[in-house]
Amino acid sequence: MNIQLASGAPGARILGLGAYRPRRRVTNDELAQVMDTNDEWIQTRVGIAERRWASDDETLVEMAVAAGGKAIAASGLSPDEIDLVIVASASLRAPIPGIGPQVAHRLGTGRPGAFDLNAGCAGFCYALGVVADSIRAGSARNALVVGVERLTDVTDQTDRSTAVIFADGAGAAVVGASDEPGIGPVAWGSDGDQYSAIEIAAGRSTMTMAGQAVYRWATTKLTATLVEAMEKAGVGPADIDVFAPHQANLRIVESMTKRLGFPESTVVARDIVQSGNTSAASIPLALTALIESGEARSGDLALVLGYGAGLTFAGQVLVLP
């Protein structure tokens, strides 16, 4: 007896984006009151002017639901049309249960497949690759991807090497079946020999990061992944309208931009200046900000790249909704 297989759509595309930014703004001057740092030091090294920190009521679930609800509304779909939900996060405080099913329930999506994914700051792009392939394989037709973080829960607020960088927030995308592909093949991988460069070690409750090692890795190793993502999608730097890499460090963003040689018309996301490093949430937050400001438009071709703990990385070419 032969097992039947589902038949999927030719492609998948993003139908809507949504974002949630915590209410509290934390400036560099505020941090300088409690640690040995100042605005010039922070902006010179990482490019951050302020970041958002979540309050007690702005939980991972609440922020994910807020961003996911906006994405569903923007997509034009009803919640019960969502049949797969993936929540990407590296800051869950309890390993069981995951929050994917709870987020799906809160959004009124019925009984979709739902799970959490932890690929560090690459989580959103990893999840995007999974849902795009699931839609093409016929395992799902419409999916919700949420990147959400409360990194302040796992950051030592006395350690200026991490406390000035990490922040909180949520970004989401609804991905649906499409006759014309709107999400290119994922270019992903890992460098597990450097797994300890970003970690919460056993017995610890806060994160440590080998900042210089991560910086060297990102600026020397990941340009090839961006080129691979473009090659897999059949495009080149001259075709890219928007470049939105993970918002880890403004110097890394600028280095990647220079190496790839985009035309002057390419819009480069610099959301890190106002939002800090929000890990798995950073790319959807950055894309939403560019669309809301009018800097990016529907139909623009965007190149994205997530990278971080693991060390993991993943990039795709996207058509913006």
C-alpha positions as MATLAB code, in Angstrom:
seq = 'MNIQLASGAPGARILGLGAYRPRRRVTNDELAQVMDTNDEWIQTRVGIAERRWASDDETLVEMAVAAGGKAIAASGLSPDEIDLVIVASASLRAPIPGIGPQVAHRLGTGRPGAFDLNAGCAGFCYALGVVADSIRAGSARNALVVGVERLTDVTDQTDRSTAVIFADGAGAAVVGASDEPGIGPVAWGSDGDQYSAIEIAAGRSTMTMAGQAVYRWATTKLTATLVEAMEKAGVGPADIDVFAPHQANLRIVESMTKRLGFPESTVVARDIVQSGNTSAASIPLALTALIESGEARSGDLALVLGYGAGLTFAGQVLVLP';
ca = [
       0.000    0.000    0.000;
       1.370    3.388   -0.999;
       1.294    6.287    1.446;
      -0.370    9.393    0.033;
       1.489   12.680    0.222;
      -0.016   16.163    0.373;
       0.381   18.484   -2.577;
       1.488   21.992   -1.675;
       1.486   25.387   -3.314;
       4.199   26.436   -5.803;
       5.445   29.046   -3.375;
       4.863   31.027   -0.206;
       4.901   34.720    0.548;
       4.503   37.088    3.486;
       0.933   38.405    3.595;
       1.218   40.712    6.595;
       3.595   41.969    9.273;
       3.019   43.114   12.840;
       5.101   44.450   15.707;
       4.920   45.192   19.407;
       7.389   47.477   21.166;
       7.342   47.692   24.979;
       6.195   50.976   26.471;
       9.354   51.811   28.406;
      12.144   53.622   26.554;
      15.585   53.314   28.145;
      18.181   55.831   26.990;
      21.939   55.543   27.207;
      21.981   58.369   29.743;
      19.678   56.349   31.998;
      22.044   53.376   31.852;
      24.959   55.658   32.660;
      23.321   56.317   36.039;
      23.724   52.688   37.122;
      26.859   51.450   35.349;
      30.221   52.644   34.065;
      29.185   53.776   30.586;
      28.011   56.816   28.638;
      26.114   57.674   25.482;
      29.241   58.208   23.358;
      30.756   54.852   24.422;
      27.593   52.926   23.563;
      26.867   54.645   20.265;
      30.474   54.315   19.103;
      30.632   50.585   19.800;
      27.148   49.315   18.965;
      25.197   52.258   17.544;
      22.331   52.135   20.047;
      20.741   55.369   21.296;
      17.855   53.777   23.205;
      16.086   50.474   23.651;
      12.753   49.136   24.920;
      12.425   47.164   28.166;
       9.272   45.215   28.922;
       7.277   45.777   32.118;
       5.882   42.914   34.204;
       2.599   42.829   32.287;
       4.383   42.748   28.913;
       5.079   39.025   29.006;
       6.368   36.947   26.111;
       2.849   35.675   25.463;
       1.240   39.131   25.636;
       3.797   40.665   23.274;
       3.587   37.702   20.865;
      -0.216   37.916   20.801;
      -0.088   41.673   20.172;
       2.355   41.368   17.268;
       0.687   38.236   15.881;
      -2.739   39.845   15.960;
      -1.488   42.816   13.967;
       0.120   40.526   11.401;
      -3.085   38.516   10.969;
      -5.115   41.713   10.573;
      -2.650   43.034    7.996;
      -2.781   39.750    6.051;
      -6.526   39.950    5.426;
      -6.996   36.410    6.732;
      -9.190   35.381    9.619;
      -7.481   33.717   12.613;
      -9.119   30.356   11.890;
      -7.357   30.260    8.516;
      -3.982   29.928   10.273;
      -2.993   26.262   10.438;
       0.610   26.522   11.691;
       2.102   28.749   14.394;
       5.817   28.926   15.208;
       7.104   31.152   17.995;
      10.842   31.866   17.838;
      12.406   32.903   21.128;
      15.604   32.443   23.102;
      14.311   33.904   26.369;
      11.638   31.520   27.650;
      12.119   31.124   31.387;
      10.298   27.778   31.623;
      11.146   24.933   29.229;
       7.703   23.285   29.481;
       5.215   24.143   28.177;
       6.246   26.154   25.157;
       4.223   29.277   24.402;
       3.339   28.508   20.759;
       0.071   26.676   21.562;
      -0.934   29.375   24.063;
      -0.275   32.164   21.566;
      -2.256   30.287   18.915;
      -5.191   29.815   21.317;
      -5.168   33.454   22.425;
      -5.323   34.564   18.797;
      -8.347   32.372   18.094;
      -6.657   30.226   15.481;
      -8.463   27.011   16.385;
      -6.206   23.966   16.648;
      -3.178   24.658   14.428;
       0.165   22.937   14.610;
       2.051   25.081   17.123;
       5.520   24.936   18.615;
       8.480   26.996   19.777;
      11.819   27.279   18.020;
      15.103   28.368   19.576;
      17.833   29.280   17.118;
      18.906   32.373   19.017;
      18.873   35.572   17.013;
      18.446   33.524   13.816;
      15.129   32.163   15.080;
      12.812   34.245   12.922;
      14.614   33.341    9.697;
      14.813   29.679   10.700;
      11.057   29.665   11.360;
      10.385   31.480    8.096;
      12.306   28.787    6.239;
      10.349   26.043    8.002;
       6.920   27.531    7.244;
       7.786   28.319    3.612;
       8.877   24.701    3.065;
       5.825   23.404    4.970;
       3.501   25.384    2.710;
       5.227   24.151   -0.436;
       5.095   20.581    0.878;
       1.382   20.837    1.663;
       1.723   20.499    5.444;
       0.186   23.950    5.926;
      -1.450   26.651    3.854;
      -1.241   29.728    6.084;
       1.256   30.127    8.919;
       2.088   32.640   11.613;
       5.723   33.218   12.597;
       6.430   35.262   15.724;
       9.813   36.382   17.013;
       9.515   37.503   20.640;
      12.058   38.233   23.357;
      12.351   39.491   26.915;
      16.141   39.531   26.931;
      16.118   41.756   30.007;
      15.058   38.623   31.923;
      18.339   36.902   31.042;
      20.698   39.905   31.077;
      22.939   40.919   33.955;
      22.032   44.589   34.324;
      25.414   45.311   35.904;
      27.374   43.915   32.944;
      27.788   46.759   30.475;
      28.985   44.407   27.710;
      25.463   42.959   27.463;
      23.130   45.273   29.395;
      23.590   48.161   26.957;
      22.777   45.926   23.966;
      19.871   43.604   24.662;
      16.221   44.608   24.707;
      12.648   43.343   24.419;
       9.897   43.224   21.809;
       7.969   41.117   19.317;
       7.561   40.972   15.553;
       5.398   38.670   13.463;
       4.651   37.630    9.899;
       1.756   35.747    8.341;
       2.946   33.547    5.492;
       0.530   32.094    2.951;
       0.468   29.885   -0.119;
       1.189   31.660   -3.391;
       1.349   30.805   -7.076;
       4.370   33.103   -7.338;
       7.175   32.531   -4.798;
       7.642   35.465   -2.447;
      10.167   33.800   -0.125;
      13.419   32.543   -1.589;
      15.167   29.333   -0.529;
      16.758   29.602    2.889;
      20.547   29.697    3.165;
      21.248   28.443    6.645;
      23.868   26.724    8.732;
      25.749   26.687   12.009;
      29.235   26.977   13.443;
      28.832   24.786   16.498;
      32.520   24.908   17.336;
      31.771   28.373   18.722;
      28.649   27.342   20.642;
      29.825   28.975   23.874;
      30.326   32.452   22.357;
      26.790   33.356   23.438;
      25.331   31.259   26.239;
      23.531   30.906   29.518;
      25.798   28.356   31.135;
      24.454   25.591   33.343;
      23.659   26.935   36.781;
      23.501   30.544   35.598;
      20.447   32.695   34.986;
      22.031   35.358   32.795;
      23.720   35.427   29.426;
      27.383   35.886   28.635;
      28.747   36.877   25.248;
      32.225   36.906   23.748;
      31.525   40.155   21.945;
      34.724   40.460   19.932;
      34.569   36.828   18.758;
      30.946   37.241   17.630;
      31.794   40.516   15.881;
      34.679   38.916   13.955;
      32.504   35.937   13.004;
      29.642   38.096   11.764;
      31.809   40.482    9.754;
      34.054   37.848    8.147;
      31.931   34.700    7.742;
      28.365   35.743    7.022;
      28.693   37.802    3.850;
      28.987   34.491    2.002;
      25.618   33.424    3.419;
      24.002   36.597    2.116;
      25.488   35.954   -1.321;
      24.240   32.363   -1.170;
      20.721   33.492   -0.293;
      20.684   35.841   -3.283;
      22.109   33.205   -5.626;
      19.507   30.658   -4.521;
      16.769   33.192   -5.245;
      18.277   34.109   -8.613;
      18.962   37.751   -7.766;
      21.974   39.968   -7.121;
      22.803   43.016   -4.976;
      21.499   45.384   -7.662;
      18.037   43.789   -7.318;
      17.737   44.306   -3.566;
      15.469   47.166   -2.493;
      15.749   46.588    1.263;
      18.544   45.082    3.351;
      17.381   44.085    6.841;
      19.917   41.932    8.686;
      19.601   41.050   12.356;
      19.959   44.231   14.366;
      22.865   43.136   16.541;
      25.330   45.974   16.127;
      25.215   48.978   13.798;
      28.886   48.483   12.900;
      28.097   44.953   11.694;
      25.167   46.250    9.619;
      27.389   48.870    7.998;
      30.182   46.354    7.349;
      27.831   43.912    5.617;
      26.254   46.696    3.575;
      29.657   47.872    2.348;
      30.863   44.363    1.488;
      27.773   43.531   -0.590;
      27.981   46.675   -2.720;
      24.282   47.549   -2.886;
      23.187   50.469   -5.070;
      22.610   53.774   -3.258;
      18.866   53.295   -3.609;
      18.871   50.223   -1.346;
      17.220   50.972    1.998;
      19.197   49.609    4.936;
      17.443   48.820    8.225;
      19.008   50.535   11.220;
      16.288   49.818   13.747;
      18.933   48.929   16.323;
      19.479   52.644   16.970;
      16.049   52.952   18.593;
      15.285   49.349   19.555;
      18.535   47.706   20.628;
      19.207   44.032   19.951;
      15.916   42.145   20.230;
      17.265   38.784   19.007;
      14.572   36.755   17.187;
      12.273   39.796   17.078;
      14.719   42.168   15.401;
      14.084   41.448   11.715;
      10.261   41.628   11.747;
      10.499   44.718   13.977;
      12.887   46.353   11.495;
      10.789   45.449    8.438;
       7.600   46.707   10.066;
       9.277   50.001   10.972;
      10.495   50.519    7.398;
       7.034   49.863    5.953;
       5.290   52.085    8.492;
       7.731   54.942    7.793;
       7.292   54.605    4.032;
      10.977   53.867    3.473;
      10.003   50.403    2.195;
       6.990   49.609    0.046;
       4.817   46.660   -0.805;
       6.478   44.549   -3.491;
      10.014   45.583   -2.560;
      12.622   42.836   -2.630;
      14.258   42.442    0.778;
      17.337   40.512    1.858;
      17.301   39.338    5.484;
      19.812   37.489    7.648;
      19.469   36.274   11.217;
      22.492   35.099   13.201;
      23.441   34.470   16.792;
      23.636   31.909   19.590;
      24.638   28.483   18.510;
      26.273   29.897   16.453;
      23.442   29.768   13.925;
      22.639   31.758   10.802;
      19.913   31.882    8.138;
      19.084   34.244    5.296;
      16.402   34.642    2.627;
      15.217   36.963   -0.109;
      11.649   38.155    0.531;
       8.960   40.109   -1.313;
       7.505   42.603    1.179;
       3.710   42.522    1.688;
];
